[in-house]
Amino acid sequence: MKELPKEIKPDKGLLKKSADLDKFYIATRYPNGFDWGSPMDYFEESDAGKAIKDAEEIINYAKSKILR
């Protein structure tokens, strides 16, 4: 999202949310992604809820730019 053209680049808040979502990309998929423990030792239900909310906001932003 950081590399989108200036005229459609989202604000810093949405860029932060996309960066936060990046943290889930590998760590939540692979049980050996941490030095010790598994993803369930690092992520809680509240993390998932926030990630879903942030992802929905990003999707809605993208739709608003595509469906102009």
CHARMM internal coordinates of N, CA and C (Angstrom, degrees):
IC EDIT
DIST 1 N 1 CA 1.4361
DIST 1 CA 1 C 1.5251
ANGL 1 N 1 CA 1 C 110.83
DIST 1 C 2 N 1.3327
ANGL 1 CA 1 C 2 N 116.73
DIHE 1 N 1 CA 1 C 2 N -26.58
DIST 2 N 2 CA 1.4636
ANGL 1 C 2 N 2 CA 119.91
DIHE 1 CA 1 C 2 N 2 CA -179.62
DIST 2 CA 2 C 1.5202
ANGL 2 N 2 CA 2 C 111.22
DIHE 1 C 2 N 2 CA 2 C -64.94
DIST 2 C 3 N 1.3195
ANGL 2 CA 2 C 3 N 117.07
DIHE 2 N 2 CA 2 C 3 N -24.03
DIST 3 N 3 CA 1.4520
ANGL 2 C 3 N 3 CA 119.91
DIHE 2 CA 2 C 3 N 3 CA -174.36
DIST 3 CA 3 C 1.5280
ANGL 3 N 3 CA 3 C 113.70
DIHE 2 C 3 N 3 CA 3 C -98.95
DIST 3 C 4 N 1.3171
ANGL 3 CA 3 C 4 N 116.94
DIHE 3 N 3 CA 3 C 4 N 9.08
DIST 4 N 4 CA 1.4564
ANGL 3 C 4 N 4 CA 119.79
DIHE 3 CA 3 C 4 N 4 CA 175.87
DIST 4 CA 4 C 1.5187
ANGL 4 N 4 CA 4 C 109.61
DIHE 3 C 4 N 4 CA 4 C -66.47
DIST 4 C 5 N 1.3295
ANGL 4 CA 4 C 5 N 117.59
DIHE 4 N 4 CA 4 C 5 N 152.78
DIST 5 N 5 CA 1.4653
ANGL 4 C 5 N 5 CA 120.10
DIHE 4 CA 4 C 5 N 5 CA 176.43
DIST 5 CA 5 C 1.5274
ANGL 5 N 5 CA 5 C 111.08
DIHE 4 C 5 N 5 CA 5 C -58.40
DIST 5 C 6 N 1.3109
ANGL 5 CA 5 C 6 N 115.25
DIHE 5 N 5 CA 5 C 6 N 148.81
DIST 6 N 6 CA 1.4643
ANGL 5 C 6 N 6 CA 121.85
DIHE 5 CA 5 C 6 N 6 CA -175.19
DIST 6 CA 6 C 1.5276
ANGL 6 N 6 CA 6 C 113.04
DIHE 5 C 6 N 6 CA 6 C -51.53
DIST 6 C 7 N 1.3161
ANGL 6 CA 6 C 7 N 117.18
DIHE 6 N 6 CA 6 C 7 N -38.30
DIST 7 N 7 CA 1.4669
ANGL 6 C 7 N 7 CA 120.17
DIHE 6 CA 6 C 7 N 7 CA -175.59
DIST 7 CA 7 C 1.5312
ANGL 7 N 7 CA 7 C 114.07
DIHE 6 C 7 N 7 CA 7 C -70.55
DIST 7 C 8 N 1.3246
ANGL 7 CA 7 C 8 N 117.48
DIHE 7 N 7 CA 7 C 8 N -16.34
DIST 8 N 8 CA 1.4703
ANGL 7 C 8 N 8 CA 118.86
DIHE 7 CA 7 C 8 N 8 CA 177.01
DIST 8 CA 8 C 1.5235
ANGL 8 N 8 CA 8 C 112.99
DIHE 7 C 8 N 8 CA 8 C -123.23
DIST 8 C 9 N 1.3197
ANGL 8 CA 8 C 9 N 116.80
DIHE 8 N 8 CA 8 C 9 N 5.15
DIST 9 N 9 CA 1.4743
ANGL 8 C 9 N 9 CA 120.53
DIHE 8 CA 8 C 9 N 9 CA -179.21
DIST 9 CA 9 C 1.5254
ANGL 9 N 9 CA 9 C 108.97
DIHE 8 C 9 N 9 CA 9 C -65.74
DIST 9 C 10 N 1.3224
ANGL 9 CA 9 C 10 N 117.05
DIHE 9 N 9 CA 9 C 10 N 133.06
DIST 10 N 10 CA 1.4625
ANGL 9 C 10 N 10 CA 120.31
DIHE 9 CA 9 C 10 N 10 CA 179.11
DIST 10 CA 10 C 1.5318
ANGL 10 N 10 CA 10 C 111.55
DIHE 9 C 10 N 10 CA 10 C -73.05
DIST 10 C 11 N 1.3307
ANGL 10 CA 10 C 11 N 115.43
DIHE 10 N 10 CA 10 C 11 N 167.77
DIST 11 N 11 CA 1.4567
ANGL 10 C 11 N 11 CA 119.76
DIHE 10 CA 10 C 11 N 11 CA 178.87
DIST 11 CA 11 C 1.5336
ANGL 11 N 11 CA 11 C 110.46
DIHE 10 C 11 N 11 CA 11 C -71.39
DIST 11 C 12 N 1.3226
ANGL 11 CA 11 C 12 N 115.93
DIHE 11 N 11 CA 11 C 12 N 171.72
DIST 12 N 12 CA 1.4667
ANGL 11 C 12 N 12 CA 120.80
DIHE 11 CA 11 C 12 N 12 CA -176.08
DIST 12 CA 12 C 1.5200
ANGL 12 N 12 CA 12 C 112.49
DIHE 11 C 12 N 12 CA 12 C -62.05
DIST 12 C 13 N 1.3228
ANGL 12 CA 12 C 13 N 117.37
DIHE 12 N 12 CA 12 C 13 N -32.06
DIST 13 N 13 CA 1.4587
ANGL 12 C 13 N 13 CA 120.40
DIHE 12 CA 12 C 13 N 13 CA 179.04
DIST 13 CA 13 C 1.5201
ANGL 13 N 13 CA 13 C 112.06
DIHE 12 C 13 N 13 CA 13 C -62.15
DIST 13 C 14 N 1.3113
ANGL 13 CA 13 C 14 N 116.08
DIHE 13 N 13 CA 13 C 14 N -44.24
DIST 14 N 14 CA 1.4637
ANGL 13 C 14 N 14 CA 120.31
DIHE 13 CA 13 C 14 N 14 CA 179.84
DIST 14 CA 14 C 1.5326
ANGL 14 N 14 CA 14 C 110.61
DIHE 13 C 14 N 14 CA 14 C -71.67
DIST 14 C 15 N 1.3154
ANGL 14 CA 14 C 15 N 117.21
DIHE 14 N 14 CA 14 C 15 N -35.17
DIST 15 N 15 CA 1.4681
ANGL 14 C 15 N 15 CA 119.72
DIHE 14 CA 14 C 15 N 15 CA 175.19
DIST 15 CA 15 C 1.5255
ANGL 15 N 15 CA 15 C 110.62
DIHE 14 C 15 N 15 CA 15 C -63.01
DIST 15 C 16 N 1.3208
ANGL 15 CA 15 C 16 N 117.51
DIHE 15 N 15 CA 15 C 16 N -38.82
DIST 16 N 16 CA 1.4666
ANGL 15 C 16 N 16 CA 121.52
DIHE 15 CA 15 C 16 N 16 CA 177.45
DIST 16 CA 16 C 1.5244
ANGL 16 N 16 CA 16 C 110.59
DIHE 15 C 16 N 16 CA 16 C -63.65
DIST 16 C 17 N 1.3292
ANGL 16 CA 16 C 17 N 116.18
DIHE 16 N 16 CA 16 C 17 N -41.55
DIST 17 N 17 CA 1.4648
ANGL 16 C 17 N 17 CA 119.84
DIHE 16 CA 16 C 17 N 17 CA 179.17
DIST 17 CA 17 C 1.5278
ANGL 17 N 17 CA 17 C 110.76
DIHE 16 C 17 N 17 CA 17 C -63.75
DIST 17 C 18 N 1.3221
ANGL 17 CA 17 C 18 N 116.85
DIHE 17 N 17 CA 17 C 18 N -38.64
DIST 18 N 18 CA 1.4688
ANGL 17 C 18 N 18 CA 118.80
DIHE 17 CA 17 C 18 N 18 CA 178.69
DIST 18 CA 18 C 1.5246
ANGL 18 N 18 CA 18 C 110.56
DIHE 17 C 18 N 18 CA 18 C -67.73
DIST 18 C 19 N 1.3311
ANGL 18 CA 18 C 19 N 117.51
DIHE 18 N 18 CA 18 C 19 N -36.83
DIST 19 N 19 CA 1.4664
ANGL 18 C 19 N 19 CA 120.64
DIHE 18 CA 18 C 19 N 19 CA 176.72
DIST 19 CA 19 C 1.5261
ANGL 19 N 19 CA 19 C 110.57
DIHE 18 C 19 N 19 CA 19 C -65.84
DIST 19 C 20 N 1.3257
ANGL 19 CA 19 C 20 N 116.67
DIHE 19 N 19 CA 19 C 20 N -38.90
DIST 20 N 20 CA 1.4684
ANGL 19 C 20 N 20 CA 120.17
DIHE 19 CA 19 C 20 N 20 CA 177.37
DIST 20 CA 20 C 1.5307
ANGL 20 N 20 CA 20 C 110.78
DIHE 19 C 20 N 20 CA 20 C -62.69
DIST 20 C 21 N 1.3215
ANGL 20 CA 20 C 21 N 116.91
DIHE 20 N 20 CA 20 C 21 N -38.54
DIST 21 N 21 CA 1.4678
ANGL 20 C 21 N 21 CA 120.49
DIHE 20 CA 20 C 21 N 21 CA 179.11
DIST 21 CA 21 C 1.5313
ANGL 21 N 21 CA 21 C 111.53
DIHE 20 C 21 N 21 CA 21 C -66.88
DIST 21 C 22 N 1.3143
ANGL 21 CA 21 C 22 N 116.76
DIHE 21 N 21 CA 21 C 22 N -31.67
DIST 22 N 22 CA 1.4690
ANGL 21 C 22 N 22 CA 119.98
DIHE 21 CA 21 C 22 N 22 CA 178.43
DIST 22 CA 22 C 1.5286
ANGL 22 N 22 CA 22 C 111.55
DIHE 21 C 22 N 22 CA 22 C -57.39
DIST 22 C 23 N 1.3236
ANGL 22 CA 22 C 23 N 116.63
DIHE 22 N 22 CA 22 C 23 N -30.69
DIST 23 N 23 CA 1.4696
ANGL 22 C 23 N 23 CA 121.01
DIHE 22 CA 22 C 23 N 23 CA -178.84
DIST 23 CA 23 C 1.5268
ANGL 23 N 23 CA 23 C 111.98
DIHE 22 C 23 N 23 CA 23 C -64.35
DIST 23 C 24 N 1.3178
ANGL 23 CA 23 C 24 N 117.08
DIHE 23 N 23 CA 23 C 24 N -22.07
DIST 24 N 24 CA 1.4566
ANGL 23 C 24 N 24 CA 121.47
DIHE 23 CA 23 C 24 N 24 CA -179.36
DIST 24 CA 24 C 1.5292
ANGL 24 N 24 CA 24 C 112.65
DIHE 23 C 24 N 24 CA 24 C -86.17
DIST 24 C 25 N 1.3055
ANGL 24 CA 24 C 25 N 117.32
DIHE 24 N 24 CA 24 C 25 N -15.01
DIST 25 N 25 CA 1.4549
ANGL 24 C 25 N 25 CA 121.50
DIHE 24 CA 24 C 25 N 25 CA -168.55
DIST 25 CA 25 C 1.5307
ANGL 25 N 25 CA 25 C 113.55
DIHE 24 C 25 N 25 CA 25 C -57.69
DIST 25 C 26 N 1.2934
ANGL 25 CA 25 C 26 N 117.90
DIHE 25 N 25 CA 25 C 26 N -52.74
DIST 26 N 26 CA 1.4636
ANGL 25 C 26 N 26 CA 120.08
DIHE 25 CA 25 C 26 N 26 CA -178.02
DIST 26 CA 26 C 1.5258
ANGL 26 N 26 CA 26 C 111.62
DIHE 25 C 26 N 26 CA 26 C -101.37
DIST 26 C 27 N 1.3130
ANGL 26 CA 26 C 27 N 116.13
DIHE 26 N 26 CA 26 C 27 N -43.00
DIST 27 N 27 CA 1.4708
ANGL 26 C 27 N 27 CA 120.43
DIHE 26 CA 26 C 27 N 27 CA -172.27
DIST 27 CA 27 C 1.5236
ANGL 27 N 27 CA 27 C 113.89
DIHE 26 C 27 N 27 CA 27 C -57.85
DIST 27 C 28 N 1.3104
ANGL 27 CA 27 C 28 N 117.36
DIHE 27 N 27 CA 27 C 28 N -34.24
DIST 28 N 28 CA 1.4646
ANGL 27 C 28 N 28 CA 119.10
DIHE 27 CA 27 C 28 N 28 CA -177.77
DIST 28 CA 28 C 1.5226
ANGL 28 N 28 CA 28 C 112.77
DIHE 27 C 28 N 28 CA 28 C -83.88
DIST 28 C 29 N 1.3114
ANGL 28 CA 28 C 29 N 118.27
DIHE 28 N 28 CA 28 C 29 N -11.51
DIST 29 N 29 CA 1.4619
ANGL 28 C 29 N 29 CA 121.50
DIHE 28 CA 28 C 29 N 29 CA -175.62
DIST 29 CA 29 C 1.5232
ANGL 29 N 29 CA 29 C 114.44
DIHE 28 C 29 N 29 CA 29 C -95.16
DIST 29 C 30 N 1.3092
ANGL 29 CA 29 C 30 N 116.24
DIHE 29 N 29 CA 29 C 30 N -27.55
DIST 30 N 30 CA 1.4521
ANGL 29 C 30 N 30 CA 119.50
DIHE 29 CA 29 C 30 N 30 CA -171.87
DIST 30 CA 30 C 1.5268
ANGL 30 N 30 CA 30 C 111.13
DIHE 29 C 30 N 30 CA 30 C -116.48
DIST 30 C 31 N 1.3136
ANGL 30 CA 30 C 31 N 117.30
DIHE 30 N 30 CA 30 C 31 N 120.44
DIST 31 N 31 CA 1.4562
ANGL 30 C 31 N 31 CA 120.05
DIHE 30 CA 30 C 31 N 31 CA -177.56
DIST 31 CA 31 C 1.5277
ANGL 31 N 31 CA 31 C 113.79
DIHE 30 C 31 N 31 CA 31 C -64.56
DIST 31 C 32 N 1.3205
ANGL 31 CA 31 C 32 N 117.54
DIHE 31 N 31 CA 31 C 32 N -19.25
DIST 32 N 32 CA 1.4659
ANGL 31 C 32 N 32 CA 120.26
DIHE 31 CA 31 C 32 N 32 CA 179.43
DIST 32 CA 32 C 1.5286
ANGL 32 N 32 CA 32 C 111.87
DIHE 31 C 32 N 32 CA 32 C -103.29
DIST 32 C 33 N 1.3203
ANGL 32 CA 32 C 33 N 117.34
DIHE 32 N 32 CA 32 C 33 N 22.16
DIST 33 N 33 CA 1.4580
ANGL 32 C 33 N 33 CA 121.55
DIHE 32 CA 32 C 33 N 33 CA -178.16
DIST 33 CA 33 C 1.5147
ANGL 33 N 33 CA 33 C 114.35
DIHE 32 C 33 N 33 CA 33 C -78.54
DIST 33 C 34 N 1.3234
ANGL 33 CA 33 C 34 N 117.73
DIHE 33 N 33 CA 33 C 34 N -4.92
DIST 34 N 34 CA 1.4565
ANGL 33 C 34 N 34 CA 122.06
DIHE 33 CA 33 C 34 N 34 CA -179.45
DIST 34 CA 34 C 1.5273
ANGL 34 N 34 CA 34 C 109.52
DIHE 33 C 34 N 34 CA 34 C -121.95
DIST 34 C 35 N 1.3211
ANGL 34 CA 34 C 35 N 115.69
DIHE 34 N 34 CA 34 C 35 N 159.36
DIST 35 N 35 CA 1.4698
ANGL 34 C 35 N 35 CA 120.06
DIHE 34 CA 34 C 35 N 35 CA 178.20
DIST 35 CA 35 C 1.5205
ANGL 35 N 35 CA 35 C 111.61
DIHE 34 C 35 N 35 CA 35 C -61.21
DIST 35 C 36 N 1.3173
ANGL 35 CA 35 C 36 N 116.85
DIHE 35 N 35 CA 35 C 36 N -36.98
DIST 36 N 36 CA 1.4587
ANGL 35 C 36 N 36 CA 121.41
DIHE 35 CA 35 C 36 N 36 CA 177.13
DIST 36 CA 36 C 1.5246
ANGL 36 N 36 CA 36 C 108.54
DIHE 35 C 36 N 36 CA 36 C -144.98
DIST 36 C 37 N 1.3004
ANGL 36 CA 36 C 37 N 116.47
DIHE 36 N 36 CA 36 C 37 N 154.46
DIST 37 N 37 CA 1.4565
ANGL 36 C 37 N 37 CA 121.32
DIHE 36 CA 36 C 37 N 37 CA 178.14
DIST 37 CA 37 C 1.5112
ANGL 37 N 37 CA 37 C 112.83
DIHE 36 C 37 N 37 CA 37 C 77.73
DIST 37 C 38 N 1.3022
ANGL 37 CA 37 C 38 N 113.78
DIHE 37 N 37 CA 37 C 38 N -174.94
DIST 38 N 38 CA 1.4618
ANGL 37 C 38 N 38 CA 121.11
DIHE 37 CA 37 C 38 N 38 CA 179.32
DIST 38 CA 38 C 1.5237
ANGL 38 N 38 CA 38 C 108.95
DIHE 37 C 38 N 38 CA 38 C -123.54
DIST 38 C 39 N 1.3327
ANGL 38 CA 38 C 39 N 118.03
DIHE 38 N 38 CA 38 C 39 N 172.17
DIST 39 N 39 CA 1.4636
ANGL 38 C 39 N 39 CA 119.88
DIHE 38 CA 38 C 39 N 39 CA -178.80
DIST 39 CA 39 C 1.5323
ANGL 39 N 39 CA 39 C 113.61
DIHE 38 C 39 N 39 CA 39 C -52.38
DIST 39 C 40 N 1.3246
ANGL 39 CA 39 C 40 N 117.49
DIHE 39 N 39 CA 39 C 40 N -34.34
DIST 40 N 40 CA 1.4668
ANGL 39 C 40 N 40 CA 118.61
DIHE 39 CA 39 C 40 N 40 CA -178.19
DIST 40 CA 40 C 1.5314
ANGL 40 N 40 CA 40 C 111.81
DIHE 39 C 40 N 40 CA 40 C -66.58
DIST 40 C 41 N 1.3323
ANGL 40 CA 40 C 41 N 117.35
DIHE 40 N 40 CA 40 C 41 N -16.49
DIST 41 N 41 CA 1.4631
ANGL 40 C 41 N 41 CA 120.40
DIHE 40 CA 40 C 41 N 41 CA 176.22
DIST 41 CA 41 C 1.5261
ANGL 41 N 41 CA 41 C 112.05
DIHE 40 C 41 N 41 CA 41 C -81.12
DIST 41 C 42 N 1.3085
ANGL 41 CA 41 C 42 N 116.63
DIHE 41 N 41 CA 41 C 42 N -13.57
DIST 42 N 42 CA 1.4602
ANGL 41 C 42 N 42 CA 121.20
DIHE 41 CA 41 C 42 N 42 CA -175.20
DIST 42 CA 42 C 1.5257
ANGL 42 N 42 CA 42 C 113.80
DIHE 41 C 42 N 42 CA 42 C -113.65
DIST 42 C 43 N 1.3134
ANGL 42 CA 42 C 43 N 117.45
DIHE 42 N 42 CA 42 C 43 N -24.83
DIST 43 N 43 CA 1.4578
ANGL 42 C 43 N 43 CA 121.26
DIHE 42 CA 42 C 43 N 43 CA -175.71
DIST 43 CA 43 C 1.5217
ANGL 43 N 43 CA 43 C 110.26
DIHE 42 C 43 N 43 CA 43 C -116.62
DIST 43 C 44 N 1.3349
ANGL 43 CA 43 C 44 N 114.76
DIHE 43 N 43 CA 43 C 44 N 141.64
DIST 44 N 44 CA 1.4615
ANGL 43 C 44 N 44 CA 120.94
DIHE 43 CA 43 C 44 N 44 CA 179.84
DIST 44 CA 44 C 1.5206
ANGL 44 N 44 CA 44 C 109.67
DIHE 43 C 44 N 44 CA 44 C -117.07
DIST 44 C 45 N 1.3173
ANGL 44 CA 44 C 45 N 114.95
DIHE 44 N 44 CA 44 C 45 N 170.20
DIST 45 N 45 CA 1.4629
ANGL 44 C 45 N 45 CA 120.20
DIHE 44 CA 44 C 45 N 45 CA 179.56
DIST 45 CA 45 C 1.5263
ANGL 45 N 45 CA 45 C 111.24
DIHE 44 C 45 N 45 CA 45 C -58.44
DIST 45 C 46 N 1.3180
ANGL 45 CA 45 C 46 N 117.27
DIHE 45 N 45 CA 45 C 46 N -36.66
DIST 46 N 46 CA 1.4691
ANGL 45 C 46 N 46 CA 120.00
DIHE 45 CA 45 C 46 N 46 CA 179.45
DIST 46 CA 46 C 1.5286
ANGL 46 N 46 CA 46 C 111.00
DIHE 45 C 46 N 46 CA 46 C -64.52
DIST 46 C 47 N 1.3330
ANGL 46 CA 46 C 47 N 117.50
DIHE 46 N 46 CA 46 C 47 N -33.54
DIST 47 N 47 CA 1.4682
ANGL 46 C 47 N 47 CA 120.75
DIHE 46 CA 46 C 47 N 47 CA 176.00
DIST 47 CA 47 C 1.5269
ANGL 47 N 47 CA 47 C 110.17
DIHE 46 C 47 N 47 CA 47 C -62.73
DIST 47 C 48 N 1.3256
ANGL 47 CA 47 C 48 N 115.10
DIHE 47 N 47 CA 47 C 48 N -43.45
DIST 48 N 48 CA 1.4662
ANGL 47 C 48 N 48 CA 119.89
DIHE 47 CA 47 C 48 N 48 CA 179.73
DIST 48 CA 48 C 1.5192
ANGL 48 N 48 CA 48 C 110.86
DIHE 47 C 48 N 48 CA 48 C -64.55
DIST 48 C 49 N 1.3182
ANGL 48 CA 48 C 49 N 117.26
DIHE 48 N 48 CA 48 C 49 N -42.19
DIST 49 N 49 CA 1.4688
ANGL 48 C 49 N 49 CA 120.81
DIHE 48 CA 48 C 49 N 49 CA 179.32
DIST 49 CA 49 C 1.5177
ANGL 49 N 49 CA 49 C 111.96
DIHE 48 C 49 N 49 CA 49 C -61.40
DIST 49 C 50 N 1.3307
ANGL 49 CA 49 C 50 N 116.41
DIHE 49 N 49 CA 49 C 50 N -43.52
DIST 50 N 50 CA 1.4712
ANGL 49 C 50 N 50 CA 120.14
DIHE 49 CA 49 C 50 N 50 CA 178.65
DIST 50 CA 50 C 1.5235
ANGL 50 N 50 CA 50 C 110.16
DIHE 49 C 50 N 50 CA 50 C -65.71
DIST 50 C 51 N 1.3388
ANGL 50 CA 50 C 51 N 116.98
DIHE 50 N 50 CA 50 C 51 N -41.31
DIST 51 N 51 CA 1.4625
ANGL 50 C 51 N 51 CA 120.71
DIHE 50 CA 50 C 51 N 51 CA -179.69
DIST 51 CA 51 C 1.5285
ANGL 51 N 51 CA 51 C 110.73
DIHE 50 C 51 N 51 CA 51 C -62.36
DIST 51 C 52 N 1.3104
ANGL 51 CA 51 C 52 N 117.23
DIHE 51 N 51 CA 51 C 52 N -41.27
DIST 52 N 52 CA 1.4653
ANGL 51 C 52 N 52 CA 120.84
DIHE 51 CA 51 C 52 N 52 CA 178.82
DIST 52 CA 52 C 1.5218
ANGL 52 N 52 CA 52 C 110.35
DIHE 51 C 52 N 52 CA 52 C -64.44
DIST 52 C 53 N 1.3115
ANGL 52 CA 52 C 53 N 116.70
DIHE 52 N 52 CA 52 C 53 N -44.61
DIST 53 N 53 CA 1.4726
ANGL 52 C 53 N 53 CA 120.83
DIHE 52 CA 52 C 53 N 53 CA 179.44
DIST 53 CA 53 C 1.5333
ANGL 53 N 53 CA 53 C 110.65
DIHE 52 C 53 N 53 CA 53 C -61.82
DIST 53 C 54 N 1.3290
ANGL 53 CA 53 C 54 N 116.26
DIHE 53 N 53 CA 53 C 54 N -45.83
DIST 54 N 54 CA 1.4668
ANGL 53 C 54 N 54 CA 119.99
DIHE 53 CA 53 C 54 N 54 CA 179.25
DIST 54 CA 54 C 1.5255
ANGL 54 N 54 CA 54 C 111.29
DIHE 53 C 54 N 54 CA 54 C -63.45
DIST 54 C 55 N 1.3344
ANGL 54 CA 54 C 55 N 116.89
DIHE 54 N 54 CA 54 C 55 N -42.39
DIST 55 N 55 CA 1.4657
ANGL 54 C 55 N 55 CA 120.33
DIHE 54 CA 54 C 55 N 55 CA 179.44
DIST 55 CA 55 C 1.5277
ANGL 55 N 55 CA 55 C 110.97
DIHE 54 C 55 N 55 CA 55 C -62.71
DIST 55 C 56 N 1.3191
ANGL 55 CA 55 C 56 N 117.07
DIHE 55 N 55 CA 55 C 56 N -40.64
DIST 56 N 56 CA 1.4704
ANGL 55 C 56 N 56 CA 119.97
DIHE 55 CA 55 C 56 N 56 CA 178.20
DIST 56 CA 56 C 1.5168
ANGL 56 N 56 CA 56 C 110.74
DIHE 55 C 56 N 56 CA 56 C -62.72
DIST 56 C 57 N 1.3343
ANGL 56 CA 56 C 57 N 117.03
DIHE 56 N 56 CA 56 C 57 N -39.65
DIST 57 N 57 CA 1.4628
ANGL 56 C 57 N 57 CA 120.58
DIHE 56 CA 56 C 57 N 57 CA 178.44
DIST 57 CA 57 C 1.5304
ANGL 57 N 57 CA 57 C 110.87
DIHE 56 C 57 N 57 CA 57 C -64.40
DIST 57 C 58 N 1.3150
ANGL 57 CA 57 C 58 N 117.22
DIHE 57 N 57 CA 57 C 58 N -40.77
DIST 58 N 58 CA 1.4654
ANGL 57 C 58 N 58 CA 121.37
DIHE 57 CA 57 C 58 N 58 CA 178.99
DIST 58 CA 58 C 1.5298
ANGL 58 N 58 CA 58 C 110.37
DIHE 57 C 58 N 58 CA 58 C -66.97
DIST 58 C 59 N 1.3151
ANGL 58 CA 58 C 59 N 117.34
DIHE 58 N 58 CA 58 C 59 N -42.56
DIST 59 N 59 CA 1.4644
ANGL 58 C 59 N 59 CA 121.33
DIHE 58 CA 58 C 59 N 59 CA 178.01
DIST 59 CA 59 C 1.5214
ANGL 59 N 59 CA 59 C 110.28
DIHE 58 C 59 N 59 CA 59 C -61.63
DIST 59 C 60 N 1.3207
ANGL 59 CA 59 C 60 N 117.12
DIHE 59 N 59 CA 59 C 60 N -44.29
DIST 60 N 60 CA 1.4649
ANGL 59 C 60 N 60 CA 120.17
DIHE 59 CA 59 C 60 N 60 CA 178.87
DIST 60 CA 60 C 1.5182
ANGL 60 N 60 CA 60 C 111.37
DIHE 59 C 60 N 60 CA 60 C -63.44
DIST 60 C 61 N 1.3207
ANGL 60 CA 60 C 61 N 117.17
DIHE 60 N 60 CA 60 C 61 N -37.79
DIST 61 N 61 CA 1.4614
ANGL 60 C 61 N 61 CA 121.00
DIHE 60 CA 60 C 61 N 61 CA 176.62
DIST 61 CA 61 C 1.5337
ANGL 61 N 61 CA 61 C 109.70
DIHE 60 C 61 N 61 CA 61 C -62.22
DIST 61 C 62 N 1.3363
ANGL 61 CA 61 C 62 N 116.19
DIHE 61 N 61 CA 61 C 62 N -48.20
DIST 62 N 62 CA 1.4646
ANGL 61 C 62 N 62 CA 119.85
DIHE 61 CA 61 C 62 N 62 CA -179.76
DIST 62 CA 62 C 1.5230
ANGL 62 N 62 CA 62 C 111.26
DIHE 61 C 62 N 62 CA 62 C -60.66
DIST 62 C 63 N 1.3368
ANGL 62 CA 62 C 63 N 116.32
DIHE 62 N 62 CA 62 C 63 N -43.55
DIST 63 N 63 CA 1.4678
ANGL 62 C 63 N 63 CA 119.47
DIHE 62 CA 62 C 63 N 63 CA 178.15
DIST 63 CA 63 C 1.5158
ANGL 63 N 63 CA 63 C 111.31
DIHE 62 C 63 N 63 CA 63 C -60.28
DIST 63 C 64 N 1.3298
ANGL 63 CA 63 C 64 N 116.79
DIHE 63 N 63 CA 63 C 64 N -39.40
DIST 64 N 64 CA 1.4689
ANGL 63 C 64 N 64 CA 119.59
DIHE 63 CA 63 C 64 N 64 CA -179.34
DIST 64 CA 64 C 1.5255
ANGL 64 N 64 CA 64 C 112.07
DIHE 63 C 64 N 64 CA 64 C -64.56
DIST 64 C 65 N 1.3148
ANGL 64 CA 64 C 65 N 116.86
DIHE 64 N 64 CA 64 C 65 N -29.66
DIST 65 N 65 CA 1.4606
ANGL 64 C 65 N 65 CA 120.58
DIHE 64 CA 64 C 65 N 65 CA 178.63
DIST 65 CA 65 C 1.5244
ANGL 65 N 65 CA 65 C 111.99
DIHE 64 C 65 N 65 CA 65 C -82.49
DIST 65 C 66 N 1.3131
ANGL 65 CA 65 C 66 N 116.73
DIHE 65 N 65 CA 65 C 66 N -33.04
DIST 66 N 66 CA 1.4673
ANGL 65 C 66 N 66 CA 121.12
DIHE 65 CA 65 C 66 N 66 CA -179.01
DIST 66 CA 66 C 1.5145
ANGL 66 N 66 CA 66 C 111.10
DIHE 65 C 66 N 66 CA 66 C -78.02
DIST 66 C 67 N 1.3070
ANGL 66 CA 66 C 67 N 116.76
DIHE 66 N 66 CA 66 C 67 N -41.07
DIST 67 N 67 CA 1.4671
ANGL 66 C 67 N 67 CA 122.26
DIHE 66 CA 66 C 67 N 67 CA -173.48
DIST 67 CA 67 C 1.5247
ANGL 67 N 67 CA 67 C 112.52
DIHE 66 C 67 N 67 CA 67 C -95.00
DIST 67 C 68 N 1.2854
ANGL 67 CA 67 C 68 N 117.43
DIHE 67 N 67 CA 67 C 68 N 33.82
DIST 68 N 68 CA 1.4773
ANGL 67 C 68 N 68 CA 120.26
DIHE 67 CA 67 C 68 N 68 CA 179.83
DIST 68 CA 68 C 1.4878
ANGL 68 N 68 CA 68 C 111.43
DIHE 67 C 68 N 68 CA 68 C -63.38
END
COOR INIT
IC SEED 1 N 1 CA 1 C
IC BUILD
